[in-house]
Amino acid sequence: MALLDILEFPDPRLRKKAKRVEVFDERIKQLCDDMVETMYEAPGIGLAATQINVHERVIVVDVSEDQSNPLKLINPELTLTGEKMDYQEGCLSVPGFYEQVSRYDKITVKAFNEKGEALEFESTELEAICIQHECDHLDGKLFVDYISNLKRTRIRKKLDKIHKEQARQG
């Protein structure tokens, strides 16, 4: 397994729409495994392939306390069935920033696992919110798109400053 580099806002590659996975092979299995390892190391509870500059519809999520229940979802499709709730969200691509975002607290997920087997299940609360967040990435959308332009601009400027400082330090 390998740790992968995570793109950070405002990188334009985060805005690219992901394509459906058509072939379920060893490459996809390895991608899922590497994404899970990267998510845990970051540390995070979700990661979309878009965030690692792979523009395929693959997400991984694990909201368990002990990192024991990774979901590997390929070509996920969501049906939003619950009530909207506000939740303080963060993102591995927007490190260090958290904002209130309104999402559904219950969803139905249709997807495939890394073997190409069809999955269908209901998800609630934090897991449902996390899956919605990661699916947004597959469509080129970030949680900062749900907040005011002023807040988004402030976050962008702060991250730009951090990125410039990191580049200067080599």
DSSP file with accessible surface (Angstrom, degrees, kcal/mol):
  #  RESIDUE AA STRUCTURE BP1 BP2  ACC     N-H-->O    O-->H-N    N-H-->O    O-->H-N    TCO  KAPPA ALPHA  PHI   PSI    X-CA   Y-CA   Z-CA
    1    1 A M              0   0  150      0, 0.0     2,-0.3     0, 0.0    33,-0.1   0.000 360.0 360.0 360.0 160.4    0.0    0.0    0.0
    2    2 A A        -     0   0   45      0, 0.0     2,-0.4     0, 0.0    36,-0.3  -0.985 360.0-121.9-139.3 144.9    1.0    3.6   -0.5
    3    3 A L        -     0   0   94     -2,-0.3     2,-0.3    34,-0.1    32,-0.1  -0.715  34.7-148.8 -82.1 136.4    0.3    6.9    1.0
    4    4 A L        -     0   0   49     -2,-0.4     2,-0.3    30,-0.3    -1,-0.0  -0.763  16.1-107.9-109.5 150.6   -1.1    9.3   -1.6
    5    5 A D        -     0   0  149     -2,-0.3     2,-0.5    47,-0.2    33,-0.0  -0.610  30.8-141.0 -76.5 134.7   -0.7   13.1   -1.9
    6    6 A I        -     0   0   42     -2,-0.3    46,-0.2    86,-0.1     2,-0.1  -0.852  13.8-129.0-100.4 125.3   -3.9   15.0   -1.1
    7    7 A L        -     0   0   17     44,-3.6     2,-0.4    -2,-0.5    46,-0.0  -0.423  24.1-144.3 -67.8 147.3   -4.7   18.1   -3.2
    8    8 A E    >   -     0   0   57     -2,-0.1     3,-2.3    86,-0.1    86,-0.2  -0.932  28.6 -68.9-120.8 142.4   -5.6   21.2   -1.3
    9    9 A F  T 3  S+     0   0    4     84,-3.3    -1,-0.0    -2,-0.4     0, 0.0  -0.313 114.7  32.8 -54.2 135.0   -8.0   24.0   -2.1
   10   10 A P  T 3  S+     0   0   25      0, 0.0    -1,-0.3     0, 0.0     5,-0.1  -0.814  82.6 127.1-100.1  30.9   -7.9   26.1   -4.3
   11   11 A D    X   -     0   0   35     -3,-2.3     3,-1.8     1,-0.2     4,-0.2  -0.228  57.3-139.9 -50.8 124.0   -6.2   23.6   -6.6
   12   12 A P  G >  S+     0   0  102      0, 0.0     3,-1.8     0, 0.0     4,-0.2   0.741  95.9  72.8 -64.5 -19.5   -8.3   23.6   -9.8
   13   13 A R  G >  S+     0   0  110      1,-0.3     3,-1.2     2,-0.2    -2,-0.1   0.773  85.2  67.5 -66.6 -21.0   -8.0   19.8  -10.1
   14   14 A L  G <  S+     0   0    0     -3,-1.8    -1,-0.3     1,-0.2   126,-0.1   0.662  95.2  58.0 -69.1 -15.4  -10.4   19.5   -7.2
   15   15 A R  G <  S+     0   0  100     -3,-1.8     2,-0.3    -4,-0.2    -1,-0.2   0.468  79.9 111.7 -93.6  -2.5  -13.1   21.0   -9.5
   16   16 A K  S <  S-     0   0  113     -3,-1.2   124,-0.4    -4,-0.2     2,-0.3  -0.536  70.8-122.6 -77.6 134.2  -12.8   18.2  -12.1
   17   17 A K        -     0   0  130     -2,-0.3   122,-0.2   122,-0.2     2,-0.2  -0.602  27.8-125.1 -78.5 132.4  -15.8   15.9  -12.4
   18   18 A A        -     0   0    6    120,-3.2    38,-0.3    -2,-0.3     2,-0.3  -0.465  17.8-130.0 -79.6 149.5  -15.0   12.2  -11.9
   19   19 A K  B     -a   56   0A 147     36,-2.6    38,-2.3    -2,-0.2    56,-0.1  -0.657  30.0 -95.1 -97.3 152.4  -15.8    9.5  -14.5
   20   20 A R        -     0   0  107     -2,-0.3     2,-0.5    36,-0.2    -1,-0.1  -0.325  37.4-115.9 -62.2 144.6  -17.6    6.3  -13.7
   21   21 A V        +     0   0    2     36,-0.3     3,-0.1     1,-0.1    -1,-0.1  -0.732  35.6 174.3 -80.9 128.0  -15.5    3.2  -13.1
   22   22 A E        +     0   0  145     -2,-0.5     2,-0.5     1,-0.2    -1,-0.1   0.667  62.2  52.6-106.1 -27.2  -16.1    0.7  -15.9
   23   23 A V        -     0   0   89      2,-0.0     2,-0.9     0, 0.0    -1,-0.2  -0.963  62.7-158.6-120.1 124.2  -13.5   -2.0  -15.0
   24   24 A F        +     0   0   64     -2,-0.5     2,-0.2    91,-0.1    90,-0.0  -0.861  42.1 135.6-101.5  97.6  -13.2   -3.6  -11.6
   25   25 A D  S  > S-     0   0   68     -2,-0.9     4,-2.0    91,-0.0     3,-0.3  -0.615  72.5 -74.2-131.1-170.8   -9.7   -4.9  -11.6
   26   26 A E  H  > S+     0   0  124      1,-0.2     4,-2.8     2,-0.2     5,-0.2   0.840 125.4  60.9 -61.5 -32.1   -6.6   -5.1   -9.3
   27   27 A R  H  > S+     0   0  120      2,-0.2     4,-2.6     1,-0.2    -1,-0.2   0.924 106.1  45.6 -61.8 -43.4   -5.9   -1.4  -10.0
   28   28 A I  H  > S+     0   0    0     -3,-0.3     4,-2.6     2,-0.2    -1,-0.2   0.913 112.4  50.8 -67.9 -41.2   -9.2   -0.4   -8.5
   29   29 A K  H  X S+     0   0   77     -4,-2.0     4,-2.4     2,-0.2    -2,-0.2   0.940 112.8  46.5 -60.5 -44.5   -8.7   -2.7   -5.5
   30   30 A Q  H  X S+     0   0   69     -4,-2.8     4,-2.9     2,-0.2     5,-0.2   0.905 110.2  53.5 -65.0 -40.7   -5.2   -1.2   -5.0
   31   31 A L  H  X S+     0   0   17     -4,-2.6     4,-2.6    -5,-0.2    -2,-0.2   0.943 110.1  47.6 -58.0 -48.1   -6.6    2.4   -5.4
   32   32 A C  H  X S+     0   0    0     -4,-2.6     4,-2.4     2,-0.2    -2,-0.2   0.927 112.9  48.1 -59.9 -45.9   -9.2    1.7   -2.7
   33   33 A D  H  X S+     0   0   27     -4,-2.4     4,-2.3     1,-0.2    -1,-0.2   0.923 113.2  47.5 -62.5 -43.5   -6.6    0.2   -0.3
   34   34 A D  H  X S+     0   0   20     -4,-2.9     4,-2.5     1,-0.2   -30,-0.3   0.882 110.9  52.1 -65.9 -37.1   -4.3    3.1   -0.8
   35   35 A M  H  X S+     0   0    0     -4,-2.6     4,-2.8    -5,-0.2    -2,-0.2   0.908 109.2  49.5 -65.8 -41.0   -7.1    5.6   -0.3
   36   36 A V  H  X S+     0   0   15     -4,-2.4     4,-2.6     2,-0.2     5,-0.2   0.948 112.4  47.7 -62.6 -46.7   -8.1    3.9    3.0
   37   37 A E  H  X S+     0   0   62     -4,-2.3     4,-2.3     1,-0.2    -2,-0.2   0.924 113.8  47.5 -60.1 -43.9   -4.5    4.0    4.2
   38   38 A T  H  X S+     0   0    5     -4,-2.5     4,-1.9   -36,-0.3    -1,-0.2   0.915 110.8  51.7 -64.2 -43.1   -4.1    7.7    3.2
   39   39 A M  H  <>S+     0   0    0     -4,-2.8     5,-2.1     1,-0.2    -2,-0.2   0.932 112.4  45.4 -59.8 -47.5   -7.4    8.6    4.9
   40   40 A Y  H  <5S+     0   0   46     -4,-2.6    -1,-0.2     3,-0.2    -2,-0.2   0.902 114.1  48.9 -63.8 -41.5   -6.4    7.0    8.1
   41   41 A E  H  <5S+     0   0  131     -4,-2.3    -1,-0.2    -5,-0.2    -2,-0.2   0.829 112.3  47.9 -67.7 -30.6   -2.9    8.5    8.0
   42   42 A A  T  <5S-     0   0   45     -4,-1.9    -1,-0.2    -5,-0.2    -2,-0.2   0.808 117.7-119.1 -55.8 -45.1   -4.2   12.1    7.3
   43   43 A P  T   5 +     0   0  101      0, 0.0     2,-0.3     0, 0.0    -3,-0.2   0.752  63.6 130.4 -88.4 148.0   -6.2   11.5    9.7
   44   44 A G      < -     0   0   18     -5,-2.1     3,-0.1    18,-0.0    -2,-0.0  -0.890  56.1-131.3-147.6 178.4   -9.7   11.7    8.3
   45   45 A I  S    S+     0   0   74     -2,-0.3    17,-2.4     1,-0.2     2,-0.3   0.353  89.4  23.7-116.7   1.8  -13.0    9.9    8.0
   46   46 A G  E     -B   61   0B   4     15,-0.2     2,-0.3    -7,-0.1    46,-0.3  -0.981  55.1-177.7-163.0 152.8  -13.5   10.1    4.3
   47   47 A L  E     -B   60   0B   0     13,-2.4    13,-2.6    -2,-0.3     2,-0.3  -0.946  11.7-153.4-155.4 135.1  -11.6   10.6    1.0
   48   48 A A  E >   -B   59   0B   0     -2,-0.3     3,-1.4    11,-0.2     4,-0.5  -0.849  27.8-122.0-107.5 147.9  -12.6   10.9   -2.6
   49   49 A A  G > >S+     0   0    0      9,-2.9     5,-2.2    -2,-0.3     3,-1.8   0.852 111.0  66.3 -56.8 -33.9  -10.4    9.9   -5.5
   50   50 A T  G > 5S+     0   0    0      8,-0.3     3,-1.9     1,-0.3    -1,-0.3   0.869  92.6  61.6 -54.7 -36.4  -10.7   13.4   -6.8
   51   51 A Q  G < 5S+     0   0    1     -3,-1.4   -44,-3.6     1,-0.3    -1,-0.3   0.681 106.1  44.9 -67.8 -17.7   -8.7   14.6   -3.8
   52   52 A I  G < 5S-     0   0   18     -3,-1.8    -1,-0.3    -4,-0.5    -2,-0.2   0.089 124.6-101.7-111.1  19.8   -5.7   12.5   -4.8
   53   53 A N  T < 5S+     0   0   67     -3,-1.9     2,-0.5     1,-0.2    -3,-0.2   0.803  85.3 125.4  65.4  33.1   -6.0   13.6   -8.5
   54   54 A V      < -     0   0   38     -5,-2.2     2,-1.3    -6,-0.1    -2,-0.2  -0.981  49.9-154.8-117.5 114.7   -7.6   10.4   -9.7
   55   55 A H        +     0   0   30     -2,-0.5   -36,-2.6    -3,-0.1     2,-0.3  -0.393  52.3 112.1 -98.4  61.1  -10.8   11.5  -11.5
   56   56 A E  B    S-a   19   0A  37     -2,-1.3     2,-2.2   -38,-0.3    -7,-0.3  -0.928  80.6 -99.6-126.5 153.5  -12.9    8.3  -11.1
   57   57 A R  S    S+     0   0   33    -38,-2.3    18,-3.3    -2,-0.3     2,-0.4  -0.454  73.9 129.0 -80.8  78.8  -16.0    7.8   -8.9
   58   58 A V  E     + C   0  74B   0     -2,-2.2    -9,-2.9    16,-0.2     2,-0.3  -1.000  27.3 171.5-134.5 129.7  -14.4    6.2   -5.9
   59   59 A I  E     -BC  48  73B   0     14,-2.6    14,-2.8    -2,-0.4     2,-0.4  -0.963  15.4-157.6-132.9 155.4  -14.8    7.2   -2.3
   60   60 A V  E     +BC  47  72B   0    -13,-2.6   -13,-2.4    -2,-0.3     2,-0.3  -0.984  14.6 178.3-129.8 144.1  -13.8    5.6    1.0
   61   61 A V  E     +BC  46  71B   0     10,-1.9    10,-3.6    -2,-0.4   -15,-0.2  -0.997  12.5 169.5-144.9 139.6  -15.4    6.4    4.4
   62   62 A D        +     0   0    5    -17,-2.4     5,-0.1    -2,-0.3   -18,-0.0  -0.761   6.6 167.1-153.0 106.9  -14.9    5.2    7.9
   63   63 A V        +     0   0   38      6,-0.3    63,-0.1    -2,-0.2   -18,-0.1   0.331  40.9 123.0-100.4   8.2  -16.6    6.9   10.8
   64   64 A S    >   -     0   0   34      5,-0.1     3,-0.8     1,-0.1     5,-0.1  -0.320  69.2-125.0 -68.7 152.4  -15.9    4.1   13.3
   65   65 A E  T 3  S+     0   0  195      1,-0.2    -1,-0.1     2,-0.1    -3,-0.0   0.836 108.7  37.9 -64.2 -34.8  -14.0    5.1   16.5
   66   66 A D  T 3  S-     0   0  117      0, 0.0    -1,-0.2     0, 0.0    -2,-0.0   0.154 109.9-111.9-109.8  19.4  -11.3    2.5   15.9
   67   67 A Q  S <  S+     0   0   94     -3,-0.8    -2,-0.1     1,-0.1   -27,-0.0   0.899  79.2 127.2  52.8  48.0  -10.9    2.6   12.1
   68   68 A S        +     0   0   75      1,-0.2    -1,-0.1     0, 0.0    -3,-0.0   0.392  56.1  57.0-114.2   1.7  -12.4   -0.8   11.8
   69   69 A N        +     0   0   88     -5,-0.1    -6,-0.3     2,-0.1     2,-0.3  -0.406  62.8 175.8-136.2  60.2  -15.2   -0.3    9.3
   70   70 A P        -     0   0   50      0, 0.0     2,-0.5     0, 0.0    -8,-0.2  -0.491  16.5-153.1 -71.8 129.7  -13.9    1.2    6.0
   71   71 A L  E     -C   61   0B  32    -10,-3.6   -10,-1.9    -2,-0.3     2,-0.6  -0.902   4.8-163.9 -97.4 129.7  -16.5    1.5    3.3
   72   72 A K  E     -C   60   0B  39     -2,-0.5     2,-0.5   -12,-0.2   -12,-0.2  -0.962  13.9-175.8-115.1 109.3  -15.2    1.4   -0.3
   73   73 A L  E     -C   59   0B   1    -14,-2.8   -14,-2.6    -2,-0.6     2,-0.4  -0.943   8.6-170.0-117.7 124.5  -17.8    2.8   -2.6
   74   74 A I  E    S-CD  58 112B   0     38,-2.7    38,-2.1    -2,-0.5   -16,-0.2  -0.924  73.8  -2.6-116.4 133.8  -17.4    2.9   -6.4
   75   75 A N  E    S-     0   0B   3    -18,-3.3    -1,-0.2    -2,-0.4   -17,-0.1   0.901  87.4-164.1  54.3  48.0  -19.9    4.8   -8.6
   76   76 A P  E     -     0   0B   6      0, 0.0     2,-0.4     0, 0.0    35,-0.2  -0.332  12.8-168.6 -67.2 141.2  -22.0    5.8   -5.6
   77   77 A E  E     - D   0 110B 110     33,-2.9    33,-2.6     2,-0.0     2,-0.4  -0.999  10.2-154.0-127.3 132.7  -25.5    7.1   -6.2
   78   78 A L  E     - D   0 109B  52     -2,-0.4     2,-0.5    31,-0.2    31,-0.2  -0.869  15.5-163.8-114.3 142.1  -27.4    8.7   -3.4
   79   79 A T  E     - D   0 108B  82     29,-2.4    29,-2.7    -2,-0.4     2,-0.6  -0.994  23.0-141.5-116.3 119.8  -31.1    9.1   -2.6
   80   80 A L  E     + D   0 107B  84     -2,-0.5    27,-0.2    27,-0.2    25,-0.0  -0.744  37.0 154.2 -86.7 117.0  -31.6   11.8    0.1
   81   81 A T        +     0   0   67     25,-2.0    26,-0.2    -2,-0.6    -1,-0.2   0.558  43.5  68.0-122.5 -14.3  -34.4   10.6    2.4
   82   82 A G  S    S-     0   0   16     24,-2.1     2,-0.3     1,-0.2    22,-0.1   0.059  86.2 -73.0 -94.6-156.9  -33.9   12.2    5.8
   83   83 A E        -     0   0  145      1,-0.0    22,-2.4    20,-0.0     2,-0.2  -0.724  48.7-103.6 -98.0 153.6  -34.2   15.6    7.3
   84   84 A K  E     +F  104   0C 117     -2,-0.3     2,-0.3    20,-0.2    20,-0.2  -0.535  43.0 178.6 -76.1 140.0  -31.6   18.4    6.8
   85   85 A M  E     -F  103   0C  65     18,-3.0    18,-2.6    -2,-0.2     2,-0.4  -0.988  27.9-119.3-139.8 149.4  -29.3   19.0    9.7
   86   86 A D  E     +F  102   0C 102     -2,-0.3     2,-0.4    16,-0.2    16,-0.2  -0.734  34.4 177.7 -88.2 138.8  -26.4   21.4   10.2
   87   87 A Y  E     -F  101   0C  87     14,-2.4    14,-2.3    -2,-0.4     2,-0.8  -0.999  35.6-115.6-142.9 141.5  -23.0   19.8   10.9
   88   88 A Q  E     -F  100   0C  97     -2,-0.4     2,-0.3    12,-0.2    12,-0.2  -0.672  44.8-167.6 -77.2 109.2  -19.6   21.3   11.5
   89   89 A E  E     +F   99   0C   8     10,-3.1    10,-2.1    -2,-0.8     2,-0.2  -0.789  16.9 178.3-105.9 148.0  -17.6   19.9    8.5
   90   90 A G  E     -     0   0C  23     -2,-0.3     2,-0.3     8,-0.2     8,-0.1  -0.738  12.8-150.3-128.2 179.8  -13.9   19.9    7.7
   91   91 A C  E >   -F   94   0C  16      3,-0.5     3,-1.6     6,-0.5     6,-0.3  -0.968  24.2-132.9-157.8 138.6  -12.0   18.5    4.8
   92   92 A L  T 3  S+     0   0   36     -2,-0.3    -1,-0.1     1,-0.3   -86,-0.1   0.754 113.3  53.5 -63.6 -22.2   -8.6   17.0    4.1
   93   93 A S  T 3  S+     0   0    0      1,-0.2   -84,-3.3   -85,-0.1    -1,-0.3   0.483 113.3  42.6 -89.6  -5.3   -8.4   19.3    1.1
   94   94 A V  E X  S-F   91   0C   0     -3,-1.6     3,-1.5   -86,-0.2    -3,-0.5  -0.560  91.7-162.8-132.5  65.0   -9.2   22.3    3.2
   95   95 A P  E 3   +     0   0C  48      0, 0.0    -3,-0.1     0, 0.0     3,-0.1  -0.233  64.8  11.9 -64.0 135.8   -7.0   21.5    6.2
   96   96 A G  E 3  S+     0   0C  62      1,-0.2     2,-0.4    -5,-0.1    -4,-0.1   0.426 100.7 105.8  87.2   1.1   -7.6   23.4    9.5
   97   97 A F  E <   -     0   0C  34     -3,-1.5    -6,-0.5    -6,-0.3     2,-0.4  -0.932  41.3-178.8-120.8 140.2  -10.9   24.9    8.6
   98   98 A Y  E     +     0   0C 140     -2,-0.4     2,-0.3    -8,-0.1    -8,-0.2  -0.998   6.0 170.6-137.5 136.1  -14.4   23.9    9.8
   99   99 A E  E     -F   89   0C  39    -10,-2.1   -10,-3.1    -2,-0.4     2,-0.3  -0.982  39.2 -96.6-143.8 155.2  -17.8   25.4    8.8
  100  100 A Q  E     +F   88   0C  98     -2,-0.3     2,-0.4   -12,-0.2   -12,-0.2  -0.560  43.1 179.4 -71.7 129.6  -21.5   24.6    9.3
  101  101 A V  E     -F   87   0C   3    -14,-2.3   -14,-2.4    -2,-0.3     2,-0.6  -0.991  24.0-132.7-132.3 140.9  -23.0   22.8    6.4
  102  102 A S  E     +F   86   0C  41     -2,-0.4     2,-0.3   -16,-0.2   -16,-0.2  -0.840  39.2 153.3 -97.3 122.7  -26.5   21.6    6.0
  103  103 A R  E     -F   85   0C   7    -18,-2.6   -18,-3.0    -2,-0.6     2,-0.2  -0.929  47.8 -85.0-140.7 167.4  -26.9   18.0    4.7
  104  104 A Y  E     -F   84   0C  71     -2,-0.3   -20,-0.2   -20,-0.2    28,-0.2  -0.507  25.1-148.9 -76.7 141.4  -29.4   15.2    5.0
  105  105 A D  S    S+     0   0   50    -22,-2.4    20,-2.4    -2,-0.2     2,-0.3   0.488  82.9  41.4 -90.5  -1.1  -29.2   12.9    8.0
  106  106 A K  E     + E   0 124B  77     18,-0.2   -24,-2.1   -23,-0.2   -25,-2.0  -0.985  66.2 164.7-147.7 132.8  -30.4    9.8    6.2
  107  107 A I  E     -DE  80 123B   0     16,-2.6    16,-2.8    -2,-0.3     2,-0.5  -0.955  31.9-130.9-141.2 159.0  -29.6    8.6    2.7
  108  108 A T  E     -DE  79 122B  23    -29,-2.7   -29,-2.4    -2,-0.3     2,-0.5  -0.963  28.2-156.2-109.1 131.4  -29.9    5.4    0.6
  109  109 A V  E     -DE  78 121B   0     12,-3.3    12,-2.0    -2,-0.5     2,-0.4  -0.930  14.5-174.9-113.9 130.0  -26.7    4.5   -1.1
  110  110 A K  E     +DE  77 120B 102    -33,-2.6   -33,-2.9    -2,-0.5     2,-0.3  -0.995  33.3 124.9-117.1 129.1  -26.3    2.4   -4.3
  111  111 A A  E     - E   0 119B   4      8,-2.0     8,-3.3    -2,-0.4     2,-0.3  -0.902  51.7-105.4-160.6-174.2  -22.7    1.6   -5.2
  112  112 A F  E     -DE  74 118B  65    -38,-2.1   -38,-2.7    -2,-0.3     6,-0.2  -0.935  25.8-130.3-124.1 150.7  -20.3   -1.2   -6.0
  113  113 A N    >   -     0   0   22      4,-2.2     3,-2.1    -2,-0.3   -40,-0.1  -0.324  44.7 -86.0 -86.9-178.0  -17.5   -2.5   -3.9
  114  114 A E  T 3  S+     0   0   33      1,-0.3   -85,-0.2   -42,-0.2   -86,-0.1   0.671 129.1  57.3 -67.4 -13.2  -13.9   -2.9   -5.2
  115  115 A K  T 3  S-     0   0  143      2,-0.1    -1,-0.3   -87,-0.1   -91,-0.1   0.441 120.1-107.1 -91.6  -3.5  -14.9   -6.4   -6.6
  116  116 A G  S <  S+     0   0   26     -3,-2.1     2,-0.3     1,-0.3    -2,-0.1   0.577  70.9 146.2  87.7  10.9  -17.7   -5.0   -8.7
  117  117 A E        -     0   0  104      1,-0.1    -4,-2.2     0, 0.0    -1,-0.3  -0.654  52.1-114.2 -84.3 135.1  -20.4   -6.4   -6.4
  118  118 A A  E     -E  112   0B  80     -2,-0.3     2,-0.4    -6,-0.2    -6,-0.3  -0.420  33.1-168.5 -70.7 140.0  -23.5   -4.2   -6.1
  119  119 A L  E     +E  111   0B  57     -8,-3.3    -8,-2.0    -2,-0.1     2,-0.3  -0.958  12.0 176.7-125.3 146.4  -24.3   -2.7   -2.7
  120  120 A E  E     +E  110   0B 129     -2,-0.4     2,-0.3   -10,-0.2   -10,-0.2  -0.927  20.2 141.0-148.4 126.8  -27.4   -1.0   -1.5
  121  121 A F  E     -E  109   0B  54    -12,-2.0   -12,-3.3    -2,-0.3     2,-0.4  -0.983  45.6-109.7-158.1 161.5  -27.9    0.3    2.1
  122  122 A E  E     -E  108   0B 116     -2,-0.3     2,-0.4   -14,-0.2   -14,-0.2  -0.787  30.2-166.0 -95.5 145.0  -29.2    3.1    4.2
  123  123 A S  E     -E  107   0B   2    -16,-2.8   -16,-2.6    -2,-0.4     2,-0.3  -0.975   5.5-169.6-130.9 144.9  -26.8    5.4    6.0
  124  124 A T  E >>  -E  106   0B  72     -2,-0.4     4,-1.2   -18,-0.2     3,-0.9  -0.863  42.5 -14.4-132.1 164.3  -27.6    7.8    8.8
  125  125 A E  H 3> S+     0   0  132    -20,-2.4     4,-2.4    -2,-0.3     5,-0.2  -0.077 123.3   2.9  51.5-130.8  -26.1   10.6   10.8
  126  126 A L  H 3> S+     0   0   54      1,-0.2     4,-2.9     2,-0.2    -1,-0.2   0.886 134.1  51.3 -58.7 -41.7  -22.3   11.2   10.6
  127  127 A E  H <> S+     0   0   39     -3,-0.9     4,-2.6     1,-0.2    -1,-0.2   0.930 111.1  48.2 -62.1 -42.7  -21.8    8.4    8.0
  128  128 A A  H  X S+     0   0    0     -4,-1.2     4,-2.2   -23,-0.2    -1,-0.2   0.914 112.9  48.4 -62.7 -42.4  -24.6    9.8    5.8
  129  129 A I  H  X S+     0   0    3     -4,-2.4     4,-2.5     2,-0.2    -2,-0.2   0.933 111.8  49.3 -63.6 -44.5  -23.1   13.3    6.0
  130  130 A C  H  X S+     0   0    7     -4,-2.9     4,-2.7     2,-0.2     5,-0.2   0.919 109.8  50.6 -63.2 -43.3  -19.6   12.0    5.2
  131  131 A I  H  X S+     0   0    0     -4,-2.6     4,-2.6     1,-0.2    -1,-0.2   0.927 111.1  49.0 -62.3 -42.6  -20.8   10.1    2.2
  132  132 A Q  H  X S+     0   0   12     -4,-2.2     4,-2.1    -5,-0.2    -2,-0.2   0.930 111.1  50.8 -61.3 -43.4  -22.6   13.2    0.9
  133  133 A H  H  X S+     0   0   11     -4,-2.5     4,-1.3     1,-0.2    -2,-0.2   0.934 112.9  44.8 -59.0 -47.9  -19.4   15.2    1.4
  134  134 A E  H  X S+     0   0    9     -4,-2.7     4,-1.1     1,-0.2    -1,-0.2   0.888 110.2  54.2 -68.6 -37.2  -17.2   12.8   -0.4
  135  135 A C  H  X S+     0   0   10     -4,-2.6     4,-0.8     1,-0.2     3,-0.3   0.861 101.5  60.3 -65.1 -33.4  -19.7   12.4   -3.3
  136  136 A D  H ><>S+     0   0   26     -4,-2.1     5,-2.5     1,-0.2     3,-1.4   0.913  99.1  57.4 -56.7 -42.5  -19.6   16.2   -3.7
  137  137 A H  H ><5S+     0   0    0     -4,-1.3     3,-2.0     1,-0.3    -1,-0.2   0.881  98.5  59.5 -56.3 -38.2  -15.9   15.9   -4.4
  138  138 A L  H 3<5S+     0   0    0     -4,-1.1  -120,-3.2     1,-0.3    -1,-0.3   0.748 107.5  46.8 -64.6 -21.6  -16.7   13.5   -7.3
  139  139 A D  T <<5S-     0   0   70     -3,-1.4    -1,-0.3    -4,-0.8  -122,-0.2   0.196 124.6-102.6-102.8  13.2  -18.7   16.3   -8.9
  140  140 A G  T < 5S+     0   0    9     -3,-2.0     2,-0.4  -124,-0.4    -3,-0.2   0.727  79.7 132.0  77.3  22.0  -16.0   18.9   -8.3
  141  141 A K      < -     0   0   78     -5,-2.5     2,-0.3    -6,-0.1    -1,-0.3  -0.883  37.4-163.1-113.2 141.8  -17.7   20.5   -5.3
  142  142 A L    >   -     0   0    1     -2,-0.4     3,-2.2    -3,-0.1     4,-0.3  -0.823  34.5-111.7-118.1 159.2  -16.2   21.3   -1.9
  143  143 A F  G >  S+     0   0    1     -2,-0.3     3,-1.9     1,-0.3     4,-0.2   0.815 114.8  67.8 -61.1 -26.0  -17.8   22.1    1.4
  144  144 A V  G >  S+     0   0    0      1,-0.3     3,-1.1     2,-0.2    -1,-0.3   0.705  85.1  71.3 -67.8 -14.9  -16.6   25.7    1.1
  145  145 A D  G <  S+     0   0   48     -3,-2.2    -1,-0.3     1,-0.2    -2,-0.2   0.656  92.7  57.9 -71.9 -14.4  -19.0   26.0   -1.8
  146  146 A Y  G <  S+     0   0   89     -3,-1.9    -1,-0.2    -4,-0.3     2,-0.2   0.462  98.8  72.1 -91.8  -5.6  -21.8   25.9    0.9
  147  147 A I  S <  S-     0   0   21     -3,-1.1   -46,-0.0    -4,-0.2   -48,-0.0  -0.570  96.0 -72.7-106.9 175.2  -20.5   28.9    2.8
  148  148 A S     >  -     0   0   61     -2,-0.2     4,-2.6     1,-0.1     5,-0.2  -0.202  38.1-117.8 -66.3 155.4  -20.5   32.6    2.1
  149  149 A N  H  > S+     0   0  114      1,-0.2     4,-2.7     2,-0.2     5,-0.2   0.868 115.0  56.1 -58.5 -39.0  -18.2   34.1   -0.5
  150  150 A L  H  > S+     0   0  102      2,-0.2     4,-2.3     1,-0.2    -1,-0.2   0.950 110.0  42.9 -60.9 -49.4  -16.5   36.2    2.2
  151  151 A K  H  > S+     0   0   92      1,-0.2     4,-2.3     2,-0.2    -2,-0.2   0.912 114.6  51.1 -63.5 -42.6  -15.6   33.1    4.3
  152  152 A R  H  X S+     0   0   49     -4,-2.6     4,-2.6     1,-0.2    -2,-0.2   0.914 110.1  49.6 -61.5 -42.8  -14.5   31.1    1.2
  153  153 A T  H  X S+     0   0   66     -4,-2.7     4,-2.6     2,-0.2    -1,-0.2   0.911 110.1  50.8 -64.0 -41.4  -12.2   34.0    0.1
  154  154 A R  H  X S+     0   0  140     -4,-2.3     4,-2.3     2,-0.2    -1,-0.2   0.921 111.9  47.0 -61.5 -45.1  -10.7   34.2    3.6
  155  155 A I  H  X S+     0   0    5     -4,-2.3     4,-2.7     2,-0.2     5,-0.2   0.935 112.1  50.7 -62.2 -45.7  -10.0   30.5    3.7
  156  156 A R  H  X S+     0   0  118     -4,-2.6     4,-2.8     1,-0.2    -2,-0.2   0.922 111.0  48.2 -58.8 -46.3   -8.5   30.6    0.2
  157  157 A K  H  X S+     0   0  142     -4,-2.6     4,-2.2     2,-0.2    -1,-0.2   0.905 112.2  48.9 -62.9 -42.1   -6.2   33.5    1.1
  158  158 A K  H  X S+     0   0  119     -4,-2.3     4,-2.1     2,-0.2    -2,-0.2   0.922 114.2  45.2 -64.6 -43.2   -5.0   31.8    4.3
  159  159 A L  H  X S+     0   0    1     -4,-2.7     4,-3.0     2,-0.2    -2,-0.2   0.888 110.5  54.0 -68.8 -38.5   -4.3   28.5    2.4
  160  160 A D  H  X S+     0   0   52     -4,-2.8     4,-2.5    -5,-0.2    -1,-0.2   0.928 109.4  49.1 -57.7 -43.4   -2.6   30.4   -0.4
  161  161 A K  H  X S+     0   0  160     -4,-2.2     4,-2.2     2,-0.2    -2,-0.2   0.924 112.1  47.8 -62.6 -44.8   -0.3   32.0    2.1
  162  162 A I  H  X S+     0   0   77     -4,-2.1     4,-2.6     1,-0.2    -2,-0.2   0.927 112.1  49.8 -61.8 -45.1    0.4   28.6    3.7
  163  163 A H  H  X S+     0   0   49     -4,-3.0     4,-2.4     1,-0.2    -2,-0.2   0.900 110.5  49.6 -63.3 -40.6    1.2   27.1    0.3
  164  164 A K  H  X S+     0   0  155     -4,-2.5     4,-2.2     2,-0.2    -1,-0.2   0.911 111.5  49.2 -64.5 -41.2    3.5   29.9   -0.6
  165  165 A E  H  X S+     0   0   66     -4,-2.2     4,-1.9     2,-0.2    -2,-0.2   0.921 111.5  48.9 -64.2 -43.1    5.4   29.6    2.7
  166  166 A Q  H  X S+     0   0  101     -4,-2.6     4,-0.6     1,-0.2    -2,-0.2   0.905 111.4  49.8 -63.3 -40.5    5.7   25.8    2.2
  167  167 A A  H >< S+     0   0   77     -4,-2.4     3,-0.6     1,-0.2    -1,-0.2   0.888 109.6  51.7 -65.2 -38.7    7.0   26.3   -1.4
  168  168 A R  H 3< S+     0   0  184     -4,-2.2    -1,-0.2     1,-0.2    -2,-0.2   0.868 108.4  50.7 -67.0 -34.9    9.5   28.8   -0.2
  169  169 A Q  H 3<        0   0  142     -4,-1.9    -1,-0.2    -5,-0.2    -2,-0.2   0.596 360.0 360.0 -79.7 -10.6   10.8   26.4    2.5
  170  170 A G    <<        0   0  101     -4,-0.6    -3,-0.2    -3,-0.6    -2,-0.1   0.655 360.0 360.0  84.8 360.0   11.2   23.7   -0.1
